[in-house]
Amino acid sequence: MRARNYLILCATVAVLVSLTVLFVPGAGDAIETALLGFLATEAR
């Protein structure tokens, strides 16, 4: 995969995840819970 395509893919995923967290309550809560769990285990 070329760098340009990779950057487009990363930007698209970032926008989709952001919109999901903002506008889809159930999925947003699941993503937030998983992210906080990950960060809590890595911080120790």
Backbone hydrogen bonds in HBPLUS format (Angstrom, degrees):
<---DONOR---> <-ACCEPTOR-->    atom                        ^
c    i                          cat <-CA-CA->   ^        H-A-AA   ^      H-
h    n   atom  resd res      DA  || num        DHA   H-A  angle D-A-AA Bond
n    s   type  num  typ     dist DA aas  dist angle  dist       angle   num
A0006-TYR N   A0002-ARG O   3.01 MM   4  6.24 156.7  2.07 153.2 160.6     1
A0007-LEU N   A0003-ALA O   2.94 MM   4  6.16 159.2  1.99 152.1 156.5     2
A0008-ILE N   A0004-ARG O   3.07 MM   4  6.31 157.3  2.12 148.3 154.4     3
A0009-LEU N   A0005-ASN O   2.94 MM   4  6.14 158.3  1.99 147.3 153.4     4
A0010-CYS N   A0006-TYR O   2.92 MM   4  6.16 162.7  1.95 152.5 156.7     5
A0011-ALA N   A0007-LEU O   2.97 MM   4  6.10 161.2  2.00 147.5 152.6     6
A0012-THR N   A0008-ILE O   2.98 MM   4  6.12 157.6  2.03 147.8 153.9     7
A0013-VAL N   A0009-LEU O   3.00 MM   4  6.21 164.2  2.03 152.8 156.7     8
A0014-ALA N   A0010-CYS O   2.96 MM   4  6.10 158.6  2.01 146.8 153.1     9
A0015-VAL N   A0011-ALA O   3.01 MM   4  6.20 158.3  2.05 147.8 153.0    10
A0016-LEU N   A0012-THR O   2.96 MM   4  6.16 164.3  1.99 151.8 156.4    11
A0017-VAL N   A0013-VAL O   2.94 MM   4  6.07 163.4  1.97 152.6 156.7    12
A0018-SER N   A0014-ALA O   3.02 MM   4  6.12 159.5  2.06 143.5 149.7    13
A0019-LEU N   A0015-VAL O   2.94 MM   4  6.13 163.9  1.97 153.1 157.0    14
A0020-THR N   A0016-LEU O   2.93 MM   4  6.06 151.9  2.01 143.5 151.8    15
A0021-VAL N   A0017-VAL O   2.95 MM   4  6.17 161.4  1.99 151.9 156.0    16
A0022-LEU N   A0018-SER O   3.07 MM   4  6.28 151.6  2.16 143.9 151.8    17
A0023-PHE N   A0019-LEU O   2.90 MM   4  5.92 163.4  1.93 152.5 156.3    18
A0024-VAL N   A0020-THR O   2.99 MM   4  5.18 152.8  2.07 140.1 142.1    19
A0028-GLY N   A0024-VAL O   2.76 MM   4  5.69 155.7  1.82 160.5 169.1    20
A0029-ASP N   A0025-PRO O   2.95 MM   4  6.08 157.2  2.00 148.1 153.0    21
A0030-ALA N   A0026-GLY O   3.12 MM   4  6.37 156.6  2.18 144.7 151.1    22
A0031-ILE N   A0027-ALA O   2.93 MM   4  6.17 160.6  1.97 151.5 156.3    23
A0032-GLU N   A0028-GLY O   2.92 MM   4  6.09 164.1  1.95 149.4 154.2    24
A0033-THR N   A0029-ASP O   2.89 MM   4  6.00 159.7  1.93 148.2 153.8    25
A0034-ALA N   A0030-ALA O   3.01 MM   4  6.16 163.8  2.03 147.7 152.0    26
A0035-LEU N   A0031-ILE O   2.92 MM   4  6.09 160.5  1.96 150.4 156.2    27
A0036-LEU N   A0032-GLU O   2.86 MM   4  6.04 164.5  1.89 151.5 155.8    28
A0037-GLY N   A0033-THR O   2.90 MM   4  6.04 156.0  1.96 146.7 153.8    29
A0038-PHE N   A0034-ALA O   2.95 MM   4  6.13 159.2  2.00 146.7 152.2    30
A0039-LEU N   A0035-LEU O   2.92 MM   4  6.15 165.5  1.94 152.3 156.1    31
A0040-ALA N   A0036-LEU O   2.88 MM   4  5.98 152.4  1.96 144.4 152.2    32
A0041-THR N   A0037-GLY O   3.08 MM   4  6.29 155.8  2.14 147.4 152.8    33
A0042-GLU N   A0038-PHE O   3.04 MM   4  6.23 150.0  2.13 148.0 156.6    34
A0043-ALA N   A0039-LEU O   3.02 MM   4  6.01 134.7  2.23 140.9 151.0    35
